[in-house]
Amino acid sequence: MSRALIIVDVQNDFCEGGSLAVSGGAAVAAGISGALTNGPWEHVVATKDYHVDPGAHFSDSPDYVDSWPRHCVVGTTGVEFHPALATGRIEAVFRKGEHAAAYSGFEGHDDEGTGLADWLRSHDVTQVDVVGIATDHCVRATALDAVREGFQTTVLVDLTAGVAPATTEAALREMKAAGVTLTP
């Protein structure tokens, strides 16, 4: 039985200066890097938005609910991890959303085609801590799916950044109601 850190979408396009920037994204990247120094995790994995042609997920007139400006497009610098994120401990990266909207890291796959849940189980992981961007979208979806997959799930709220206060608060309430532990 082991514990894993899931780093959600700490990518250039979601940090300041990116095409879909979330305020505090760069600070989250740096904070996660600091936590990795002495963190209690046996395993560390990450997710990436990895869009080729996600259809209606991209829009020239986005509603910021179901459609968004172009972001994390394969072949652009926006898809890369933010430079403040230390990547040395990341064992696997799960790419999601090539041809559809995908919010949860559990919708992604690694280079071998393995899904996140299967990878975690194959490494005897029973507990996951979730960090990253954005609290109210991909962190939320990943944490909720982690609970559904049977993992004891904690969101380290100080190591997340949300898009908007109202949607972030709603996401935190939803995660807590679903059995996600929120710290601090």
VEXLUMBA-372018 format. One record per residue (C-alpha): residue in one letter; z, y, x. Coordinates in nm, 2 decimals. Example, Ala and Ser with C-alpha at 12.3 -4.5 7.8 and 13.67 -1.06 7.14 Angstrom:
VEXLUMBA-372018
+------+--------+--------+--------+
! code !      Z !      Y !      X !
+------+--------+--------+--------+
!    A !   0.78 !  -0.45 !   1.23 !
!    S !   0.71 !  -0.11 !   1.37 !
+------+--------+--------+--------+
***
This chain:
VEXLUMBA-372018
+------+--------+--------+--------+
! code !      Z !      Y !      X !
+------+--------+--------+--------+
!    M !   0.00 !   0.00 !   0.00 !
!    S !  -0.10 !   0.33 !   0.15 !
!    R !  -0.16 !   0.70 !   0.07 !
!    A !  -0.48 !   0.89 !   0.10 !
!    L !  -0.57 !   1.26 !   0.09 !
!    I !  -0.88 !   1.35 !  -0.11 !
!    I !  -1.03 !   1.68 !   0.00 !
!    V !  -1.25 !   1.81 !  -0.28 !
!    D !  -1.56 !   2.02 !  -0.21 !
!    V !  -1.43 !   2.25 !   0.07 !
!    Q !  -1.79 !   2.37 !   0.13 !
!    N !  -1.95 !   2.69 !   0.24 !
!    D !  -2.09 !   2.77 !  -0.10 !
!    F !  -1.75 !   2.75 !  -0.26 !
!    C !  -1.58 !   2.98 !  -0.01 !
!    E !  -1.61 !   3.35 !   0.04 !
!    G !  -1.96 !   3.45 !   0.12 !
!    G !  -2.11 !   3.14 !  -0.05 !
!    S !  -2.34 !   3.14 !  -0.35 !
!    L !  -2.05 !   3.03 !  -0.59 !
!    A !  -1.75 !   3.16 !  -0.40 !
!    V !  -1.40 !   3.10 !  -0.51 !
!    S !  -1.14 !   3.35 !  -0.40 !
!    G !  -0.91 !   3.19 !  -0.15 !
!    G !  -1.15 !   2.91 !  -0.05 !
!    A !  -1.15 !   2.99 !   0.32 !
!    A !  -0.76 !   3.00 !   0.32 !
!    V !  -0.76 !   2.66 !   0.14 !
!    A !  -0.98 !   2.52 !   0.42 !
!    A !  -0.75 !   2.65 !   0.69 !
!    G !  -0.44 !   2.54 !   0.50 !
!    I !  -0.57 !   2.18 !   0.46 !
!    S !  -0.65 !   2.18 !   0.83 !
!    G !  -0.29 !   2.27 !   0.90 !
!    A !  -0.16 !   2.00 !   0.67 !
!    L !  -0.37 !   1.74 !   0.84 !
!    T !  -0.18 !   1.79 !   1.16 !
!    N !   0.14 !   1.63 !   1.04 !
!    G !   0.03 !   1.50 !   0.70 !
!    P !   0.17 !   1.16 !   0.58 !
!    W !  -0.17 !   1.02 !   0.49 !
!    E !  -0.29 !   0.68 !   0.62 !
!    H !  -0.64 !   0.77 !   0.50 !
!    V !  -0.84 !   1.10 !   0.46 !
!    V !  -1.16 !   1.12 !   0.26 !
!    A !  -1.36 !   1.42 !   0.13 !
!    T !  -1.61 !   1.49 !  -0.15 !
!    K !  -1.91 !   1.71 !  -0.14 !
!    D !  -2.12 !   1.87 !  -0.41 !
!    Y !  -2.46 !   1.75 !  -0.29 !
!    H !  -2.74 !   1.88 !  -0.52 !
!    V !  -3.11 !   1.79 !  -0.50 !
!    D !  -3.22 !   1.86 !  -0.86 !
!    P !  -2.92 !   1.86 !  -1.09 !
!    G !  -3.13 !   1.97 !  -1.39 !
!    A !  -2.95 !   2.21 !  -1.64 !
!    H !  -2.65 !   2.23 !  -1.40 !
!    F !  -2.84 !   2.51 !  -1.23 !
!    S !  -2.94 !   2.82 !  -1.42 !
!    D !  -3.08 !   3.16 !  -1.36 !
!    S !  -2.86 !   3.28 !  -1.64 !
!    P !  -2.55 !   3.06 !  -1.59 !
!    D !  -2.27 !   3.04 !  -1.85 !
!    Y !  -2.01 !   2.93 !  -1.59 !
!    V !  -1.90 !   2.65 !  -1.81 !
!    D !  -2.19 !   2.40 !  -1.81 !
!    S !  -2.44 !   2.59 !  -1.59 !
!    W !  -2.40 !   2.76 !  -1.26 !
!    P !  -2.60 !   2.95 !  -1.00 !
!    R !  -2.77 !   2.73 !  -0.74 !
!    H !  -2.51 !   2.59 !  -0.50 !
!    C !  -2.45 !   2.31 !  -0.24 !
!    V !  -2.82 !   2.23 !  -0.23 !
!    V !  -2.91 !   1.96 !   0.02 !
!    G !  -3.06 !   2.10 !   0.33 !
!    T !  -2.88 !   2.44 !   0.31 !
!    T !  -2.58 !   2.56 !   0.50 !
!    G !  -2.40 !   2.59 !   0.17 !
!    V !  -2.36 !   2.22 !   0.14 !
!    E !  -2.17 !   2.19 !   0.47 !
!    F !  -1.80 !   2.18 !   0.50 !
!    H !  -1.64 !   2.52 !   0.57 !
!    P !  -1.59 !   2.58 !   0.94 !
!    A !  -1.21 !   2.63 !   0.89 !
!    L !  -1.18 !   2.27 !   0.76 !
!    A !  -1.08 !   2.03 !   1.04 !
!    T !  -1.30 !   1.72 !   0.97 !
!    G !  -1.18 !   1.49 !   1.25 !
!    R !  -0.96 !   1.28 !   1.03 !
!    I !  -1.21 !   1.24 !   0.75 !
!    E !  -1.31 !   0.87 !   0.73 !
!    A !  -1.56 !   0.89 !   0.45 !
!    V !  -1.75 !   1.15 !   0.26 !
!    F !  -1.84 !   1.10 !  -0.11 !
!    R !  -2.15 !   1.29 !  -0.22 !
!    K !  -2.19 !   1.37 !  -0.59 !
!    G !  -2.44 !   1.54 !  -0.82 !
!    E !  -2.77 !   1.47 !  -0.65 !
!    H !  -2.96 !   1.47 !  -0.99 !
!    A !  -2.69 !   1.56 !  -1.24 !
!    A !  -2.38 !   1.77 !  -1.28 !
!    A !  -2.09 !   1.59 !  -1.12 !
!    Y !  -1.74 !   1.73 !  -1.10 !
!    S !  -1.52 !   1.43 !  -1.01 !
!    G !  -1.53 !   1.28 !  -0.66 !
!    F !  -1.51 !   0.94 !  -0.84 !
!    E !  -1.88 !   1.00 !  -0.94 !
!    G !  -1.98 !   1.01 !  -0.58 !
!    H !  -2.07 !   0.76 !  -0.31 !
!    D !  -2.05 !   0.73 !   0.06 !
!    D !  -2.33 !   0.65 !   0.31 !
!    E !  -2.32 !   0.28 !   0.22 !
!    G !  -2.33 !   0.35 !  -0.16 !
!    T !  -1.96 !   0.27 !  -0.21 !
!    G !  -1.78 !   0.47 !  -0.48 !
!    L !  -1.45 !   0.64 !  -0.42 !
!    A !  -1.24 !   0.41 !  -0.63 !
!    D !  -1.37 !   0.10 !  -0.46 !
!    W !  -1.33 !   0.26 !  -0.11 !
!    L !  -0.97 !   0.35 !  -0.18 !
!    R !  -0.89 !   0.00 !  -0.32 !
!    S !  -1.06 !  -0.17 !  -0.02 !
!    H !  -0.82 !   0.03 !   0.20 !
!    D !  -0.51 !  -0.07 !  -0.01 !
!    V !  -0.46 !   0.29 !  -0.13 !
!    T !  -0.22 !   0.32 !  -0.43 !
!    Q !  -0.13 !   0.69 !  -0.40 !
!    V !  -0.36 !   0.99 !  -0.36 !
!    D !  -0.30 !   1.35 !  -0.30 !
!    V !  -0.58 !   1.58 !  -0.41 !
!    V !  -0.66 !   1.92 !  -0.26 !
!    G !  -0.96 !   2.15 !  -0.25 !
!    I !  -1.19 !   2.37 !  -0.46 !
!    A !  -1.19 !   2.44 !  -0.75 !
!    T !  -0.86 !   2.37 !  -0.92 !
!    D !  -1.00 !   2.42 !  -1.26 !
!    H !  -1.32 !   2.21 !  -1.22 !
!    C !  -1.37 !   1.95 !  -0.94 !
!    V !  -1.01 !   1.92 !  -0.84 !
!    R !  -0.91 !   1.87 !  -1.20 !
!    A !  -1.19 !   1.62 !  -1.27 !
!    T !  -1.11 !   1.42 !  -0.95 !
!    A !  -0.73 !   1.41 !  -1.03 !
!    L !  -0.78 !   1.30 !  -1.39 !
!    D !  -1.02 !   1.02 !  -1.28 !
!    A !  -0.77 !   0.91 !  -1.01 !
!    V !  -0.51 !   0.86 !  -1.28 !
!    R !  -0.76 !   0.68 !  -1.50 !
!    E !  -0.84 !   0.45 !  -1.20 !
!    G !  -0.47 !   0.37 !  -1.17 !
!    F !  -0.38 !   0.57 !  -0.86 !
!    Q !  -0.05 !   0.75 !  -0.84 !
!    T !  -0.19 !   1.11 !  -0.82 !
!    T !  -0.05 !   1.43 !  -0.69 !
!    V !  -0.23 !   1.77 !  -0.67 !
!    L !  -0.10 !   1.99 !  -0.38 !
!    V !  -0.15 !   2.31 !  -0.58 !
!    D !  -0.09 !   2.54 !  -0.27 !
!    L !  -0.40 !   2.37 !  -0.11 !
!    T !  -0.63 !   2.44 !  -0.40 !
!    A !  -0.82 !   2.75 !  -0.52 !
!    G !  -0.92 !   2.81 !  -0.88 !
!    V !  -1.21 !   3.00 !  -1.03 !
!    A !  -1.00 !   3.20 !  -1.29 !
!    P !  -0.63 !   3.22 !  -1.37 !
!    A !  -0.67 !   3.12 !  -1.74 !
!    T !  -0.89 !   2.81 !  -1.67 !
!    T !  -0.67 !   2.72 !  -1.37 !
!    E !  -0.35 !   2.73 !  -1.58 !
!    A !  -0.52 !   2.52 !  -1.85 !
!    A !  -0.63 !   2.26 !  -1.59 !
!    L !  -0.28 !   2.24 !  -1.45 !
!    R !  -0.14 !   2.18 !  -1.80 !
!    E !  -0.41 !   1.91 !  -1.87 !
!    M !  -0.34 !   1.73 !  -1.54 !
!    K !   0.03 !   1.73 !  -1.59 !
!    A !  -0.01 !   1.59 !  -1.94 !
!    A !  -0.23 !   1.32 !  -1.80 !
!    G !   0.04 !   1.21 !  -1.55 !
!    V !  -0.07 !   1.40 !  -1.24 !
!    T !   0.22 !   1.53 !  -1.03 !
!    L !   0.18 !   1.89 !  -0.93 !
!    T !   0.35 !   2.03 !  -0.62 !
!    P !   0.51 !   2.26 !  -0.55 !
+------+--------+--------+--------+
***
